[in-house]
Amino acid sequence: MAERDEERSPAGALAGRLGVAWAALASRSTRAFYDRLSTRYERIFRGHGVHAERMAAILARRFAAPSRCAVLDLGCGTGLSCRALSRRGFQVTGLDFSARSLALSRRADPRIDLVCGDASALPFADAGFRAVVSLGAWRHFADPRAVVEEIARVMAHDGVVLIGTFPPKLGGFFAARAGTSTGRLAAAAYSLAVRALGHDDDVRAAHERLTREALAERFATVRIVPSADGAHLVRADRPFIAGRSRPATPLRRSPGPRAGSGAPA
Ligand SMILES: C[S@@+](CC[C@H](N)C(=O)[O-])C[C@H]1O[C@@H](n2cnc3c(N)ncnc32)[C@H](O)[C@@H]1O
């Protein structure tokens, strides 16, 4: 359901995949799936750590005084990104609907503020965060437009959003066919099949397109930062204040990564 660690032995990787598949079949919702997986999550999805560090580094370059900068991590899970941000001195709040994942995050770093809730209805006041990050969680958001609206609401006028997404992999099947009609069909079939099981895991291009459109309506600039491993980062800056009209700003694609960088930057 997210980027698995591809570095381990083939047997370890296979065991990880089977574990994920079993947890998906045995759970009847995305929340139950992540609750079930929580104790093994950071072992299975070890590769997320690199991306969490990249996001934290981008924010550290953007904000000179992290201790005065409140950052919200949406779909924080067991807290990988929260900890990367906290180590750099940011005031971090993590939100997730998996209570078990939050309990593990709390154990790993009790100083981080953690809230159990849904990303599409944020329990926070307007304009309280300078940055919102979300890593590997976006495809689980059934209504990405509602989440973008909520992000824009809770952000300060000079805010930054970083959304880290991974390509749908499923053992390399989709990745190998990315951009082909077979790949698109497979992604649609996967998304519908997991929906029938009770999960939200929308890997269709339409979900990403909707997200980018919603961001472009709400933020002054939206950029896509691709990377060599196919993971990419969507960055949006400066939300429009309600009522202010939106200039026509086309999406800008940043220059590609240097060969071998292997992560969103
Ligand atoms: C792939 S994990 C990513 C966790 C963490 N960001 C990381 O990179 O390790 C996706 C997380 O999103 C959470 N999630 C999915 N949909 C959510 C929603 N609507 N509201 C809150 N959390 C959600 C799941 O519980 C899970 O912890």
The ligand as an ORCA input file, in Angstrom:
! r2SCAN-3c Opt
* xyz 0 1
  C       1.784      4.632      4.172
  S       1.375      5.231      5.763
  C       2.493      6.617      5.859
  C       2.918      6.904      7.282
  C       4.040      7.922      7.391
  N       3.678      9.179      6.798
  C       5.306      7.380      6.767
  O       5.734      7.881      5.715
  O       5.879      6.432      7.325
  C      -0.182      6.039      5.519
  C      -0.769      6.586      6.807
  O      -1.896      7.406      6.488
  C      -2.900      7.198      7.463
  N      -4.181      7.614      6.887
  C      -4.757      7.154      5.761
  N      -5.912      7.800      5.519
  C      -6.062      8.703      6.521
  C      -7.049      9.681      6.811
  N      -8.128      9.859      6.028
  N      -6.890     10.459      7.914
  C      -5.805     10.276      8.727
  N      -4.833      9.364      8.485
  C      -4.962      8.590      7.398
  C      -2.798      5.712      7.773
  O      -3.372      5.383      9.022
  C      -1.275      5.507      7.741
  O      -0.707      5.672      9.015
*
